[in-house]
Every structure is written in structure tokens, then in C-alpha cells.
Amino acid sequence: MDSVLKRIEHYTGLNLVLLIFALFIPLAIILEFSHASPTLILVAAALGIVPLAGMIGEGTEALAERVGQRAGGLLNATLGNAAELIIAIVALRRGLIQLVLASITGSILGNLLLVLGLSILVGGLKHGTQRFNRANAGIDATLLVLSVFALGIPSFFNLAIEPDFQAVEFLSIGAAVAILIMYVLTIIYSFTTHTTEDDPQAREAHPPTGWGPRHALIVLVVAVGFIALLSEFLVGAVEPVTEALGLSEFFLGIILIPLVGNAAEHFVAVQVALKNKMDLSLSIAIGSSLQIALFVAPLLVFISLALGNPMPLEFTLYEVLAVAAAAIIAAFVSLDGESIWLEGSMLLVLYAILAVAFFFL
């Protein structure tokens, strides 16, 4: 009886929301092939990607149950941004470099300010002061600040070496290699340290799915296939929508793409904060940002070379300053080992201010 109740609880909340959003998958396909308004296609495709990203999370979780805590944690982290990575690859194929760079910035800002802020706010309002493992938070915060600065350094040096675009490209490749080395070092550290009960990587964000490896792989393949299809629709509608609504490609990349690709994961972070599991909530928010900075961004540099549309790690000064400030503020919030709702509300206010500011760029 208890197992039945747990399954019922598992398929309420997040999964009910994802089921509703799944209706937008066939709608987006119908709109695309009936040559409907690009705005409608973009909205339907974006909303349709949300449940597919959730399916990837479920499939990854099922596989993670089979490979152990550490390997499972790595698998979760690696595939957690799969939807956003697919969207970025589709955009790179179409030469929308600015959209991809903006989506990298938006993902980091969204995780550190929107998701972390909302998690701290709702968790604090329900439980008061919430406490978490200070040592784990300190390591993640330090690594976050270092990774963000490593990602932003090429942007400053590019100002000095332009218009030598070959040098700019070599600098981006060199920085991408160095950042990936940093990522490998974090994996080695993760696998060589002792796992404790307080380690958020040893905890489950979802209840066991009960899926076998074959079931999980089928779900992952189907989800990735549909995300690739809807990403084509979404990216193809970007330019007509920006012209029709007067929005910039940069704004869509920094706000819309990160929200679409990580919506399911964001929901989980807020959900576990409501259950007073702030270790896990912080691990999701900060860990996702680390994945973007240390793995997705440098990986996209090499993918862009393979696609024939080289993408330099060249962010605007405003992006670099915003991401650096967000990383430092998130580090300060997490270093004392406790959080209150006021800190969450301030992170959300900062995100809102940045969103409005980026709207006018």
C-alpha cells in the first residue's frame, strides 16, 4: 500500500504539469506544417520541449539507479542540460551564434538568481531558516566563481586582439580546452572523495522510477528525437518573431531558451526546497550552472567548429559582469550554511532587474 501511495505521489505535481505541457508537442507539429504564425510556432515548440526535458530527467534518473551514487550523479549532471544543448546545436547549424552565447549566459543567471532565489524564498517562507552542508556549498561556490571567471576571460582579451579573428578563435579554443580540463578534475575529485549522507550527490531528486535500462534508453532516444524536431521549429521561428515583435535575438536567448531547457529541473529544485532539503536544492541550482560553464560552453566551441560556424567565447561586457556578480552573490549566500527567505527575494529582484535591462540591449 505504501509503495502505491508513493507512486501516486510521484505522478502528481511535476509529472501532472509535464503531462499537460505534452499537449503542445503535437500542437507545435501541426502549427509548423500548416505554416501558422511564427510566434505561435515558437511558443508551442518552447512549451512542448518542457515535458521532453522532463522525460530526459526521468530516463537519466532510471539509469542512474543502476550505476551507483557517484556515476549516477555524474550521469544526471551531464544529461541534465541535454535539451538546452540540442537547441544550441540547432542554432549553431543556422549560424545564430549570438543566440547560443546568450543562452549560456541566461542559463547561469537563471540557475543562480531565478531558481536559487525561488527555492530559498519558498523554502524559507515555509520552514524559516534553512540549513545545509557548509563544506559542500563552499566547494561548489568556489568552483562556480572560478569557472565563471575562466569563461569570461577570453571576452576581455578579445577586445585587445581583435580584429585578428584567427587569434580570437585560437584563444577561445585554448580556453575551452583549459575549462574542460577543470571539468575533468572536478569529476576526478568527485569520484575520489568519500560519500556521506549529507552529500547532495548521494541523494535522489526523484523517487525511483522502476524503469529498466531498456525502458530508460527508449525514453531518452524518443525524447531527444522530439527535442531535436521541436528545436528546429523553435530556432526557425526566432528571426521572424524578433522582426514581428521587435524583440532581440539576444533577449530570446538569455531568457526564453534557458527557461525552456531547464524548466523541469527548476521545478524539482523548488520542490525539494519546500521539503526542507536545501542541500539538494543548492546542488541542483549551482550544479547546473557549473555544468553550463565547465562542460556545455566549451563543448559548444568544438561543436561549432565541426559545424563550420566557429563560436568564440566572446560575451558582451554586460553579460560578463552580470554572470560574475551572480556567481559571487550566490557564493556569499551559500557560504554561511543557512538561508532565509529574504535572501531568495533579493536574488529574484536582481534577476528581474537584469531581465528588464537585457530587454533594451
BASE-736637 format. One line per field, with one value per residue (C-alpha): residue number from 1; residue in three letters; x, y, z. Coordinates in Angstrom, 1 decimal. Example, Ala and Ser with C-alpha at 12.3 -4.5 7.8 and 13.67 -1.06 7.14 Angstrom:
i <- 1;2;
aa <- ALA;SER;
px <- 12.3;13.7;
py <- -4.5;-1.1;
pz <- 7.8;7.1;
# end
This chain:
i <- 1;2;3;4;5;6;7;8;9;10;11;12;13;14;15;16;17;18;19;20;21;22;23;24;25;26;27;28;29;30;31;32;33;34;35;36;37;38;39;40;41;42;43;44;45;46;47;48;49;50;51;52;53;54;55;56;57;58;59;60;61;62;63;64;65;66;67;68;69;70;71;72;73;74;75;76;77;78;79;80;81;82;83;84;85;86;87;88;89;90;91;92;93;94;95;96;97;98;99;100;101;102;103;104;105;106;107;108;109;110;111;112;113;114;115;116;117;118;119;120;121;122;123;124;125;126;127;128;129;130;131;132;133;134;135;136;137;138;139;140;141;142;143;144;145;146;147;148;149;150;151;152;153;154;155;156;157;158;159;160;161;162;163;164;165;166;167;168;169;170;171;172;173;174;175;176;177;178;179;180;181;182;183;184;185;186;187;188;189;190;191;192;193;194;195;196;197;198;199;200;201;202;203;204;205;206;207;208;209;210;211;212;213;214;215;216;217;218;219;220;221;222;223;224;225;226;227;228;229;230;231;232;233;234;235;236;237;238;239;240;241;242;243;244;245;246;247;248;249;250;251;252;253;254;255;256;257;258;259;260;261;262;263;264;265;266;267;268;269;270;271;272;273;274;275;276;277;278;279;280;281;282;283;284;285;286;287;288;289;290;291;292;293;294;295;296;297;298;299;300;301;302;303;304;305;306;307;308;309;310;311;312;313;314;315;316;317;318;319;320;321;322;323;324;325;326;327;328;329;330;331;332;333;334;335;336;337;338;339;340;341;342;343;344;345;346;347;348;349;350;351;352;353;354;355;356;357;358;359;360;361;
aa <- MET;ASP;SER;VAL;LEU;LYS;ARG;ILE;GLU;HIS;TYR;THR;GLY;LEU;ASN;LEU;VAL;LEU;LEU;ILE;PHE;ALA;LEU;PHE;ILE;PRO;LEU;ALA;ILE;ILE;LEU;GLU;PHE;SER;HIS;ALA;SER;PRO;THR;LEU;ILE;LEU;VAL;ALA;ALA;ALA;LEU;GLY;ILE;VAL;PRO;LEU;ALA;GLY;MET;ILE;GLY;GLU;GLY;THR;GLU;ALA;LEU;ALA;GLU;ARG;VAL;GLY;GLN;ARG;ALA;GLY;GLY;LEU;LEU;ASN;ALA;THR;LEU;GLY;ASN;ALA;ALA;GLU;LEU;ILE;ILE;ALA;ILE;VAL;ALA;LEU;ARG;ARG;GLY;LEU;ILE;GLN;LEU;VAL;LEU;ALA;SER;ILE;THR;GLY;SER;ILE;LEU;GLY;ASN;LEU;LEU;LEU;VAL;LEU;GLY;LEU;SER;ILE;LEU;VAL;GLY;GLY;LEU;LYS;HIS;GLY;THR;GLN;ARG;PHE;ASN;ARG;ALA;ASN;ALA;GLY;ILE;ASP;ALA;THR;LEU;LEU;VAL;LEU;SER;VAL;PHE;ALA;LEU;GLY;ILE;PRO;SER;PHE;PHE;ASN;LEU;ALA;ILE;GLU;PRO;ASP;PHE;GLN;ALA;VAL;GLU;PHE;LEU;SER;ILE;GLY;ALA;ALA;VAL;ALA;ILE;LEU;ILE;MET;TYR;VAL;LEU;THR;ILE;ILE;TYR;SER;PHE;THR;THR;HIS;THR;THR;GLU;ASP;ASP;PRO;GLN;ALA;ARG;GLU;ALA;HIS;PRO;PRO;THR;GLY;TRP;GLY;PRO;ARG;HIS;ALA;LEU;ILE;VAL;LEU;VAL;VAL;ALA;VAL;GLY;PHE;ILE;ALA;LEU;LEU;SER;GLU;PHE;LEU;VAL;GLY;ALA;VAL;GLU;PRO;VAL;THR;GLU;ALA;LEU;GLY;LEU;SER;GLU;PHE;PHE;LEU;GLY;ILE;ILE;LEU;ILE;PRO;LEU;VAL;GLY;ASN;ALA;ALA;GLU;HIS;PHE;VAL;ALA;VAL;GLN;VAL;ALA;LEU;LYS;ASN;LYS;MET;ASP;LEU;SER;LEU;SER;ILE;ALA;ILE;GLY;SER;SER;LEU;GLN;ILE;ALA;LEU;PHE;VAL;ALA;PRO;LEU;LEU;VAL;PHE;ILE;SER;LEU;ALA;LEU;GLY;ASN;PRO;MET;PRO;LEU;GLU;PHE;THR;LEU;TYR;GLU;VAL;LEU;ALA;VAL;ALA;ALA;ALA;ALA;ILE;ILE;ALA;ALA;PHE;VAL;SER;LEU;ASP;GLY;GLU;SER;ILE;TRP;LEU;GLU;GLY;SER;MET;LEU;LEU;VAL;LEU;TYR;ALA;ILE;LEU;ALA;VAL;ALA;PHE;PHE;PHE;LEU;
px <- 0.0;2.8;4.5;1.2;0.9;4.4;3.8;0.6;2.5;5.3;2.8;1.2;2.9;5.7;4.5;1.0;2.4;4.6;1.6;-0.4;2.6;2.9;-0.2;2.0;4.1;1.6;0.3;3.7;4.0;0.5;1.3;4.6;3.3;0.2;2.5;0.9;2.2;5.9;5.0;2.5;5.1;7.8;5.5;4.1;7.6;9.1;6.3;6.5;10.2;9.5;7.9;10.5;13.3;11.4;11.4;15.2;15.4;13.3;15.2;18.5;17.4;16.4;19.8;21.5;19.8;21.7;25.2;25.7;25.6;28.7;28.4;24.6;25.3;27.7;25.1;22.4;24.6;25.8;22.4;20.6;21.3;20.7;17.6;19.5;22.5;20.3;18.7;22.1;23.4;20.4;21.0;24.7;23.8;21.8;24.6;22.8;25.9;24.6;21.5;23.8;26.1;23.1;21.6;24.8;24.7;20.9;21.3;23.9;21.9;18.6;20.0;21.9;19.3;15.8;15.9;18.1;16.2;12.8;14.0;15.3;12.2;9.5;11.6;12.2;8.6;7.6;10.4;12.1;15.8;17.0;20.4;22.7;26.1;28.5;31.6;29.8;28.3;31.7;33.4;30.7;30.7;34.5;34.4;31.5;33.3;36.5;34.6;32.6;35.8;37.6;34.6;34.7;38.5;38.5;35.9;38.2;41.4;39.5;39.0;42.8;43.5;40.6;40.3;42.7;39.9;42.2;43.8;40.4;39.4;42.7;42.1;38.6;39.8;42.6;40.2;37.7;40.5;41.5;37.9;37.3;40.4;39.0;35.8;37.7;39.5;36.1;35.0;38.1;37.6;34.0;34.9;37.9;36.2;34.2;30.4;28.4;24.8;25.0;26.4;23.7;25.1;24.2;20.6;17.8;16.0;13.2;11.6;12.7;11.1;11.0;12.2;14.7;17.7;16.0;12.9;15.0;17.1;14.0;12.5;15.8;16.0;12.4;12.7;16.0;14.4;11.4;13.5;15.6;12.5;10.9;14.2;14.2;10.8;11.8;15.0;13.5;10.8;13.3;14.2;10.5;9.4;12.2;11.2;7.5;7.6;10.6;12.5;16.2;17.7;19.9;16.8;15.2;18.5;19.1;15.5;13.4;15.9;17.2;13.7;12.5;15.5;15.7;12.1;11.6;14.9;14.0;10.7;12.5;14.8;11.9;10.0;12.9;13.3;9.7;10.6;13.4;16.2;18.3;21.4;19.8;18.2;21.5;23.2;20.7;20.9;24.7;25.5;23.5;25.4;28.7;27.7;27.0;30.2;32.6;31.1;28.3;30.0;33.5;31.8;29.8;33.1;34.3;30.8;30.6;34.0;32.7;29.6;31.6;30.2;33.0;31.7;34.3;33.8;33.2;30.4;29.4;30.8;27.3;27.0;30.4;29.7;26.2;27.3;30.3;28.1;25.5;28.3;29.8;26.4;25.4;28.7;28.0;24.5;25.7;28.9;27.3;25.5;22.0;19.4;16.4;13.5;14.8;17.9;15.8;13.6;16.7;18.1;14.7;14.7;18.2;17.1;14.1;16.2;18.7;15.9;14.5;18.0;18.8;15.4;16.7;20.1;
py <- 0.0;2.4;1.8;2.5;5.8;6.7;6.1;8.2;11.0;10.6;11.1;14.2;17.6;17.7;14.8;16.2;19.5;17.8;15.8;19.0;20.6;17.4;18.6;21.3;18.7;17.6;21.2;22.5;19.9;20.8;24.6;24.1;22.0;24.3;27.3;29.1;32.3;32.0;33.4;30.6;28.0;29.4;29.4;25.9;24.4;26.0;24.7;21.3;21.0;21.4;17.9;16.3;17.7;16.2;12.8;13.0;13.7;10.6;8.4;9.6;9.0;5.4;4.8;6.4;4.0;1.2;2.6;3.8;7.1;8.8;7.6;8.3;11.8;12.4;11.0;13.2;16.3;15.5;14.9;17.5;20.2;17.9;19.8;23.1;21.6;20.3;23.7;25.3;22.8;23.5;27.3;26.8;25.0;28.0;30.4;32.0;32.5;35.4;33.3;30.5;32.7;34.5;31.1;30.2;33.5;33.1;29.5;30.6;33.6;31.7;29.0;31.3;34.0;32.7;29.1;29.5;32.6;31.0;27.9;29.9;32.1;29.4;27.1;30.0;31.1;27.5;26.4;29.7;29.5;26.5;24.9;22.9;21.4;24.4;22.4;21.1;24.5;26.2;23.9;24.4;28.2;28.4;26.3;28.3;31.6;30.2;28.6;31.8;33.9;31.3;31.5;35.3;35.9;35.4;38.2;40.8;39.7;39.5;43.3;43.7;41.2;42.0;42.3;39.3;36.8;33.8;34.8;35.2;31.7;30.2;31.9;30.5;27.0;27.2;28.5;25.7;23.1;24.5;24.7;21.1;20.1;21.8;19.9;16.6;17.5;18.1;14.6;13.0;14.8;13.7;10.0;10.0;11.7;9.8;9.9;10.9;11.0;14.8;14.8;16.1;14.0;10.9;11.8;11.3;14.2;11.9;8.8;5.5;5.3;1.5;1.6;-0.9;0.2;-0.7;1.3;4.3;4.2;4.1;7.1;9.0;8.3;9.3;12.5;13.5;12.9;15.1;17.8;17.9;18.3;21.0;22.8;23.1;24.7;27.0;28.2;28.6;30.9;33.1;35.6;36.1;36.6;39.1;41.1;40.9;41.7;44.0;41.6;41.0;37.6;38.2;38.6;35.4;33.6;34.9;34.5;32.0;29.2;28.6;28.6;26.0;23.7;23.6;24.0;20.5;20.7;24.1;22.7;19.9;22.4;24.4;21.2;19.8;23.2;23.0;19.6;21.4;19.7;22.7;20.7;19.1;22.3;24.1;21.2;21.4;25.2;25.6;22.2;23.1;26.4;24.5;22.1;25.0;26.9;23.8;21.4;22.8;26.1;24.7;21.7;24.1;25.7;22.5;21.6;24.9;24.2;20.9;22.6;25.2;28.1;28.9;30.3;32.3;32.6;36.3;37.6;41.2;43.2;43.4;39.6;39.0;41.5;40.1;36.5;37.3;39.3;36.5;33.9;36.0;36.7;33.1;32.2;34.6;33.3;29.7;30.1;30.5;27.2;28.7;30.7;32.8;33.9;37.5;36.3;34.5;37.5;39.7;37.2;37.2;41.0;41.1;38.7;40.8;43.9;42.2;40.8;44.3;45.7;43.0;43.6;47.0;45.7;
pz <- 0.0;0.9;-2.5;-4.3;-2.4;-3.3;-6.9;-6.8;-5.2;-7.8;-10.7;-9.2;-9.1;-11.6;-13.8;-14.0;-15.1;-17.7;-19.0;-19.6;-21.4;-23.5;-25.4;-27.0;-28.8;-31.4;-31.5;-32.5;-35.2;-36.6;-36.5;-38.2;-41.1;-41.5;-41.8;-38.9;-37.3;-36.3;-32.9;-32.3;-33.5;-31.3;-28.2;-28.9;-29.6;-26.5;-24.2;-25.9;-25.1;-21.4;-20.9;-23.1;-21.0;-18.0;-19.8;-20.2;-16.5;-15.7;-18.1;-16.7;-13.2;-14.0;-15.5;-12.5;-10.2;-11.9;-11.9;-8.3;-6.5;-7.9;-11.5;-11.3;-10.1;-13.0;-15.4;-14.0;-14.3;-17.8;-19.3;-17.2;-19.8;-22.8;-24.1;-24.0;-25.7;-28.5;-29.0;-29.1;-31.7;-33.9;-33.5;-34.4;-37.6;-38.6;-37.7;-34.7;-32.6;-30.6;-29.6;-28.3;-26.4;-24.8;-23.8;-22.0;-20.0;-19.4;-18.1;-15.5;-14.5;-14.4;-12.1;-9.7;-9.4;-10.5;-9.4;-6.3;-5.4;-5.8;-3.9;-1.0;-0.9;-0.9;1.4;3.8;3.9;4.8;7.2;8.3;8.5;6.4;6.9;4.6;4.5;4.6;3.3;0.2;-0.5;-0.1;-2.6;-5.1;-4.6;-5.1;-8.2;-9.5;-9.2;-10.7;-13.7;-14.4;-14.4;-16.7;-19.1;-19.1;-19.5;-23.4;-23.7;-22.2;-24.1;-27.4;-27.1;-27.3;-30.1;-32.5;-35.5;-35.6;-35.8;-36.1;-32.7;-31.2;-32.4;-31.0;-27.7;-27.4;-28.3;-25.7;-23.1;-23.9;-23.5;-20.2;-18.9;-19.9;-18.0;-15.0;-15.5;-15.7;-12.4;-10.7;-11.9;-10.5;-7.2;-7.1;-7.6;-5.2;-2.2;0.4;0.0;3.2;4.0;3.8;0.3;-2.0;-4.9;-2.9;-2.6;-5.1;-6.6;-7.8;-6.3;-8.1;-11.4;-11.6;-15.2;-16.6;-18.6;-21.9;-21.0;-19.9;-23.1;-25.3;-23.4;-23.8;-27.5;-28.1;-26.0;-27.8;-31.2;-30.4;-28.8;-32.0;-34.1;-31.9;-31.7;-35.4;-35.3;-32.4;-33.9;-37.3;-35.8;-34.0;-36.7;-37.9;-34.3;-33.5;-36.5;-35.8;-32.1;-32.0;-29.7;-30.0;-30.7;-27.6;-25.3;-26.5;-25.9;-22.5;-21.2;-23.2;-24.1;-20.6;-19.1;-21.7;-21.5;-17.7;-16.6;-15.2;-13.3;-11.9;-10.7;-8.8;-7.1;-5.8;-4.8;-2.7;-1.1;0.1;1.6;3.5;1.5;0.8;0.2;-2.8;-4.0;-3.9;-5.6;-8.5;-8.9;-8.6;-10.1;-13.3;-13.6;-13.2;-16.0;-18.3;-17.5;-17.4;-19.9;-22.2;-23.1;-24.1;-25.8;-28.0;-29.1;-30.6;-32.0;-33.7;-35.4;-36.6;-38.0;-39.8;-37.8;-35.2;-32.0;-30.0;-26.2;-26.7;-24.4;-24.1;-21.2;-19.7;-19.7;-18.1;-15.3;-14.7;-14.5;-12.3;-10.0;-9.8;-9.1;-6.3;-4.7;-4.9;-3.2;-0.4;0.1;0.4;2.4;5.8;5.6;6.1;4.2;4.8;2.6;2.3;0.5;-2.0;-2.6;-3.3;-5.8;-7.6;-7.7;-9.2;-11.9;-12.7;-13.0;-15.3;-17.4;-18.0;-18.7;-21.2;-22.9;-24.0;-25.4;
# end
